[in-house]
Amino acid sequence: MPQASARLAALLEIGRRPNGEIPVSLISAAYRASRSTAIMLVLDSISPAEIDHVLDPVVAQSGHDLSGVLYVSKHDDAAVLRGAEGASSVFASSDELCAKLLGRGIAFRDVSEAERLFANA
């Protein structure tokens, strides 16, 4: 797994959909988009084990030659803000994370844009 201090292609908040489902296609697209640079997943009400469960078949199909994804809890302010400051793109949706980013002057886009962008990566 990449080091947290490495430059990030993106920081992406991952939370459950309103119906409680895990955003499988978004998580998969983020992994596939991590070709040369890691993507940090900020986990909101989703465990690392749940992400691993989604990614196991994706990794088996895509291989291990990608930079991959890092996981961080949305409650780990220091890691989240450090990641956001070093990321080329930042995607957030929860009021809590958006407020943290705004408070630091970090530009971000809504998570809904990420899946479209990653699908084309």
DASUL-V513117 format. One line per field, one symbol per residue. psi: psi as a letter, one per 20 degrees, with the letter a starting at -180 (. if undefined). A space follows every 50 residues. Layout:
# DASUL-V513117
psi: ???
This chain:
# DASUL-V513117
psi: qqqhiqqqhqpoporqrhjiqpmghggghgghilgiqqpppopokpqhhh gggghghgghghrjjqhaqqqqqiimgggghgghhjqhqppqhqhggggg ghhjkpqrrqhhhgggghhi.
